Amino acid sequence: MNCLTQRQLIAYMEDRLTLVNKRNVESHLDHCTHCQHQLEQWIDELHQTEETMWEDSLSANMEQKIIQMLSPHPVRVLNPAIPSNQPPAWKQRSITIMKRMTIAAAALTVVVSGGMLVSPTFASYVHAAFTNSPIGKADPVAPVSNSFLQQIADKGIAQAAKNGFAQSVNVSATDQGLTFTVHEVVADPLRISIAASLNDKNGKPLDSFMSEMVRRSNREPLITIKDKQGNILTPSEEKNAQYPNNPWHVSMYAEQGVMNLDRELRSYFDDISKVPDELIVEFNIKQLDDIKGNWKLSVPVDMKKAKAAMKTHEINKAYTTPQGLKLNVKQITFAPSGVEMVIDRTLAPSEKNAYSYELVDEKGKVVAAWDSTSIIHEASKRNNLINDVKWDHTQSTESGARDFHYFYPIDESQNLTFKLGSVYTEESAKLNAKLDTNRLEKKEVITAEDQGDQFTFKEYQKDPNAVVDVEGYDGHYRMNDDGTATKLEGYHLAFEATLSPDAAAMGPYQYWTITDETGKKYEDIEYLIDKTEYENDRAIFGGTIFLENLTTLPKQLIITSENRMVEHKNVEWEVPIYAGK
């Protein structure tokens, strides 16, 4: 090969060469001191020009526009072409100047019109671009033109993908004629979403991996998350998890032939600022349905662009409700895929207390709302809530508890006001329902009432037309680890509860104690709820009580409760929490 022309060198520096041509150029540079000298001389000229390029300032939001124009890794040439711990001097300098050139190209029109804004946000992004290299030997991410996640993921992930945060991956592993492929990733410090597929030897999409992923008998983690040093990252509450794959939410989209795997990332880090710039998601699949094999691959995830786009605003507005509940609205974080609200409560997390609130924009529109997860769907005030963030939303603190709530993206240009809605408190109750089993066996209905809450109990009657989960079992059963079902013996008692308007729309049975006339307490109890309604401010529950291993009925079953949940509506407190742009 003859010495490189200036056009070839420029094309190489601007990363416009094909992979094959780029490797040929680098191979020549490794052995040709003349071309190395030409390249370094050209770099020196660019470096001198570069030092005088950035002087004036831009509008306040231009830095984010520039950052959004850049891929998480500005150029693909960051991966060394030769195996070496330290690249040659010509290559190290060319890598550095290429990063600078990429940023310069993205901001060129800005420089011509007004110069470059020197800000902490943009400076941190540029510093990250200059000092970090991609994970392993995989090519750094590039913008995704036809994003799977923009089509199949929830609206928060889809919006992040649309805004340029989708990272193209396309890594695969093949064994036993089956190919598992990860196509793309969207990740920010709040959560991660992955588009993947499983195909047979003919390229036909399969959904076997989805069933394997969520199977409760799988005790080995199929997916692990690591930092770039190879350290496994695990939230403290998952270190000894019996089913380590449960935090991953999996959905299959047959029409596109892909599946969506996502989970939260927030529980990995007590401080969002501690999220690494780079993560590695490792898949280690050893069995797909009945087929044993080895499908192992690593997915590099670049977090720098998402971290640069994320903004956290401190609020620290406190209020004590008339019921004694102390709330401190701590902070709000805007991330590419969603919004996080952090609220402290000063009551202990073991105490039964909860609340609802709204986030309202300057036009009075409710853009998001939170309500207790214990409230039934029909009565819930939740709005714009991300439902698939599977982790403990409440953590213990020295003074009580800290709550984390997640919403789909909210327009940051609007002013936001926090409006407290209802407060739920645990109050005393005096339910005492004495159920004569002889009357129950005669098909009689027995009623009881406490503070406006009305209850009816009767012997359970099997519905011959009922749809059952497991064929052959229309009663109660337990699923075994091998996928089989075991029928459980016991006594079923049907009930219905209509709560008073002041009662919270939460299951009252959570407080029930069941004994017999001798004082014997029944511990092995499950409630199978098949009816939840909300009419005229009254919650209605229906279902069966299952007393396992109760084969001989006592004379009486006595249901008592010393507590109930009460809703205090329209607690009036509101406070501005965010001033839009």
N, C-alpha and C positions, 0 to 999 in steps of 0.2 A: 504494500500500500504506500503511495506517495505521501509526502507531507500534507497536512490538512490545510485547506483553504480558509480564508477569513470567513467566508459564508458558512462553511461547515462548523467552524468554531462558534460563530454567533448562533447558529441553529442549535448547537449543543447547549450553549449557555442559556438560551431561552426555552430549552426543553421541548423543542419542536421535532426532534428526531424520533423515528420508530425505535422500539426496544432493541432490535437487531443492530440498526445503524449506530445507536448510542453506545452499545457494547463494543462495536468495532472502533469507534472513535476513542473510547476509554482504553481499549487494548493498545491502540497506537500511542496514546499519550503516556501509557505506562513505560514505554520503551524509547520514546523519541524526546530527547532533551530539547531539541530545537522547537518543537511544537509546544512543549511545556513552557518554554521561555516566552513564546509568542502569546500563549494563553495568559500567563501571569502578567505580562506587560499590558495586555488589553484590560485585565482585571484592575491593575493599578490605575489606569486611566479612568475607568468607571468609578473606582473608589474615590478618586479626587473629585469627580463630578458629583458623586452622591453626597459628599459632605456639605455641599452648598445648595442642595435641592430643597431641604425642608426648613422653612423659616417662618412664614406667616401663620395665621390661624384660620379655622373654618367655623361653620355653625356648630352648635352644641351637639347635634345628633349625627354629624357626618362621620365621626369615628366608628359608630356602630354600623353605618351603611357600608363603610369600607371593609370592616371586619366580616360582614355578612357576604361580601363579594368574594372572600378568600376561602379556599378549602382549608380544613383543619391542618393539613400539611401543604404548604404553598406549592411545592414542586415534588415530582415523583422521583427525582434523581437522588434523593437523600440516601437511598439504599446503596452502600458501597458495591461496586462492580467486582472488586477483588476481595477475597477473604483476608482481612487484616484488621488488627485491633486499632490501628491508627492509619488513616488514609494518607497517601502521599501529599506533600505540601501543595502541589498544584490542584489536587482534588479537593482538599479541605478548603482552600481559598475559593475554588469555583463553586463549591456547595454554598458557602457563606454569601458570595455575591449573587448567586442565583436566587436565594431566598429574598435578598433585598430587591432584586430586579422584579420578582413576582409581585411584591407589595407595591413597588413603584408603578408597575404596569396597571395594577388594579386601581391605583389612586391618581393616575396620570391626568385625567381631566380635572380633578380636584386641584392638583398642583398648579395647573395652568391658570385656573380661575381665582385661586385664593391662597394656595399654600397648604401646609400640613398642620393640623392641630396636634400639639404635643400634650397628651393627656395620660393619666395613670392607666385608664382602661386600654387605650390603644398601645401605650408603651409596654404594658404587660403582655399584650398579644404578640407584639413584635419581638419582645425578648424571648417569649416562649418559642416563636418560630425560628429564632436564630440559634437557640441553645438546645433544642430537642430534636431527636431523630425518631423515625418510626419504629414500631415494635418488630423485633425479629427480622425475618427476610421478606415479609409480605409487603407488597406495594402499599404506600400510604393511600388514604381514602381520596376519592375524587367525587365531584358533584354527580348526583344520580339524575339522569334525564327522565327515565320511566320508572318511577319509584313504586315498588309493591306496597310499601308501608303507607304511601299517600292514598292508596286505593283501599287497603284492608284494615288499617289500624284505626284506633279511636281518633276522635277529632283533634285531640291535643297532639298526638304523635303525627297525625296526618298534616297538621299545620306546621309542625316543626320540619317535616320532610319537605313540604312545599317551600318553606323559607330557607332551604339549603342546608339543613342539618342531617340529611340522609347520607350515610357513608356506604359507598359501594364496596362489597367484600368479595363475593363470588369465590369462596373456598369450599372444597368438597372432599369427601372421603368415600371410597367405593370398596365394598366387600360383599361376597356372596351374591353378586349380581345386583346389589342395591346401592344407590348413590345418595348420600345425604349431603345437601348443599346449603350453605348459609349465603344468602344473596346480598342482604344489606342490613344496616343497623342504624337506628336513631337512639341517641343517648344524651342525657344531660344529668346533672347531679341528683335529680329527683327520681329518674327511672330510665329503663332501657327497654327497647323493643327490637325484635329480630325477625326478619322474614327468612324462612327456610323452606326446604322441600325435600321430599324423599321420593325417588324415582326407581322403577325397576329397570332391568337391562334394556328394555325397549323405550325407555324414557317416559313411561306412563306414571303419573303422580300417584302416590299411595298415602294413606293416612295412618299407617301402622305406628309411626313414631308418636303421633299425638296420644294414642291410647296407652302406649308404653310410658309416656311422660307422666301422665296423671294417675297411673295405676298405683294404688296405695301400697301394694305389696313390694314396690321397688324401694329398698332401703338404702341403696347406694346413690350418691349424687350423680346425675347425668351431666349437670352443668356446674362448673365452678368459675368463679371470678377471681382474677389475680391482678396484682400490680405488675409493672413492667420488670420488676426484679424477680418475679415468680412467686411472691408470697401470696398464699391463698387468703382472700378476704371473706370473712364470715361474720354476720351480725351475732352478737353475744347470745341472743335468744334462739339462734339456729345451730349453735355449736354441737348440741346433742339431740338434734331434731330426729324423731323417729322416721319421718317421711320428708327427706331433705328437698324433694322436688316440688312439694306443694306450693311454695311461694311463687313459682312460675305459673303464669296464666297462659293457657294454650288454646288457640282457636284455629280451626281448619277451614280453608276457603277453597272448596272443590273447583269452583269456576276458574280461579286463577292458578290452581294447582300448587298453592303455597300455604304455609301455616304461619301464624303469628305467635311468637313466644315473648312474653314481656313480664317484667317484675319491677318492683321499686328498688332504688339504690340508696334511698335516704337512710335506711336503718343501718347501713354499713358505716356511716360517719356521723358522729355527734355534732360535728361542725362542718358545714358545707364547704368551707374554705379548705378543708383537708382532703377533698376529692382529688385523686391523682390526675395528672394531665393525660395519662394513658392507662388503659385497662386491657386485660386479655380475658376473653370469654372462652373457656375450654369445654368442648363437648367430648365425652368419653362414653360412647354407647356400645354395650356389649351384647345386647339382644333386642331384636325388633320382633314383637310378637313371639313366635316360636323359632325364629331364625337367630342363631348365635353367630357372632362375628366381631369385628373390631372397626368401629366408625369413630375415629378420633381426629379432631381438628382444633386449631386455635384461631380465634377471631380477634384481630387487633381493633381496639376502639379508641379513637382519639377524642379526648374530652375538652381540648383547649378552646375550640371555637364556641362550644356551648357554655363553658365557664365564663368566657369573655362576654357573652351575651346575657348572662344571668345578672340580675340586680336584686339586692336585698336592702329593704328599708326598715330601719328601727322605728317602732311605734311607741311602746311602753305607756299605754293608757290603761289605768286601773279603775275598777268600780266594784263596790260591794252591793249586792242585790238586797232587797228587803228580807229575803229568806236567809241571808247570811253567806251566800255563795260569793267568794271573792275571785274576780277575774282580772287578769292582766293581759291585754292584747299586746303581744311582744313584738312581732315583726311579720312582714309580708315579703315573699320572694317571688319574683317573676322569672321563670325559666322558659326555654323554647317550647317545652311540651305541656306546661301547666303552671299553676300558682300554688304556693304553699303558705298557709296561715299557721302561725304558732301562737298558742294561747296558754297561759299558766293559770292553774287553779290552786288556791291555797288549802282547800280541803283535801284530806288524804284520798288517794285513788281508790281505796277499798270502800269508801263511803259511796252510797248510791246517790249520785247527783249528776245532773247533765243540763244541757242548755241548747238553745237554737239561736241562730243569728242570720242576718242578711248583710251582703255587701251591695251598696246602692251607689249608682253613678250620679253625676251632677244633674242629670235629668230626672232623677227619681226612679230609674229603672233598676230592678233587682238583677244584678249580673252574676251573683252566686249566693248560695245559702247553705248553711249547715244545720243538721238536726241530729239528735242522738241516733246511733245505729240500732238502739233497742226499740225505737218507734217503728211500728209496722208501716209498710210501704204506702198503704192507703191514706195514712194520716201524716206522712213525713213531709216536712217543709224543704227538704233538700233540693238544690237546683244547681246545675252545671258542675256537679260533683264527679270526680274521677272515681269510679266504683271498683276498678281492678287493681288498686294499690293494696296488695295483701300484706299488711304488717300491723303490729300493735300501734294504734294511733295515739295511745296514751303511755307515757313513761313517768316513772316516779322521780320526784325531785325532793330536795331537802325540805321544802315547805309544802309539798303536796303532789301535784301532778302537772305534766306538760302535755298539751294536746296538739296534734299535727293534723291539719285538714288540707285536702288537695282538690283543686278545681281546674277545669279546662282553661286554656289561656284567656286572659281578660285584657281588654284594650287599655294600655298604659297611658294613653293620652287623656283619660278621663279622671276627674277627682273621685275618690272613693270614700264612702262613709260606712262605718260599722254600726249596725243597728241590732241590739239585743232583742230577741223575740220572747221565747218561753224559758222558764227555769223549772226543772224537774227535781223534786225532792222526795225523799223516802219519809213517809208518815206512818203513824201507828194504825193498825187494823185489828178487828175483832171477829174475823170470820170463824164460824164454828158450825160446820155442816156435818150432821150425824146421819149416816146413810145405813138404814136397815137393809141388810143384804136379802132378807126374805121379800121385802117390798120390791127390791130391784129385780129379783128373779120372777116376780109376778108382772113385770113390765111396767111398774109404776115409775113416775117421774118425781124426783125429790128436789125441792127448791130450797135456796138459802139466799140471804141478803145481808150486806154489810155496807153502810154509808152510801147507799145508792147503787152499789154494785150488785147485780143480780146473777145468780148461778143456778143451773139445772143439771141434774145428774140422772143417768139411767143406764140400764144394762146395755152393753155394746151389741149391736146387731150387725152382722156381716152383710155387706152389700154384694149380692151375686154378680152385679154388673160392674163392680169396681175394677179399675185398671191397677194391676200390681206391678211392682218393679221386678220381681223375680217370679218366674213361672212356677206355679204350684204353691206359692206362699201368699195367702191373702191375710195372714195374721202378722205376727212380729217375727223378725229373723235377724241374724247377724251375718255379715259378709266376712268370709275367711280370707287369709292372705293369699291363698291359691285361687281365689276367684269363686269358690263354691259358697253356698249359703247353708246356714244351720238354723232350723226352726227353733224358736224359743218358746218355752212353756210359761204360762202365767195367766193373769186375769186382766181383761180389758173392760174399762168403764168409760162410757161416753159422757161428755160434758159440753156445756155451752155457757159462756160468760158474756154478759152485757154490762159494760162499765158505765159509771156515772159520768156526766160531762166534765167534772173536775179531775177525773182519773186520767193519768197518762196512758197513751195508747201502747202500752207495753204488756206483755203476757203476765197476768196476775199469778199464774201457776208457779212462777219462779220462787214464790215465797211460801208455797204450800208445804205443810207437813202432814203425812198420812199415818195414822195409828189405828189400832183396833180397840175394842172395849176393855182389853186387859192392859192397855198401855204400850203394847208392842209397836215399835216403830218400823215402818217399811222403808228400806233404803234403796233397793234396786227398782227405781221408778223412772220411766221415760214418758214424755208427753209427745204424742203424734198429732200435730196441729194441721188440720185440713181446711180451716176457715178463718180468714181475717177480713173484717169489713170495718168501715168507718162511716156512720150515718148520724146526722144531727148531733155532731160533736160527741158521739158515743162509739167507743171501740167495741167490736163484737168478735169473740174468739170461739172456735169450736174444734173438737177433736176427741182423742181418746187418751185415757190414762192407762199405761201398761205397768202392772206390778209383776215383775219377773219372779218365777218360781212359786207364785201363790197358786197352789192347786186346790186347797181346801179353804172355803170362804169362812171368815169369822162372822159373828153375829152382827157386828157393826164395823163399818169403815168410817173413820172420823177425819175430816179434812179441816185443818185449822190454818190460820195465817195471822201473824202479828204485825205485818207491815204491808204497805201498798205504795205505789208510786203516784204522786199527784203532780198535775201540770199547772203552773202559775203562768197565765197567759199575759201577753202584752206588757212585759216588764219594760218600762220606758227608760232606755239609756242609749244614746247614740253619740258617736264621736268621729270627726274626720281622721282618717288614717293614712291617706295618700293624696298628694297633690300631683295631678297629671302634668304632662309636658305643656 
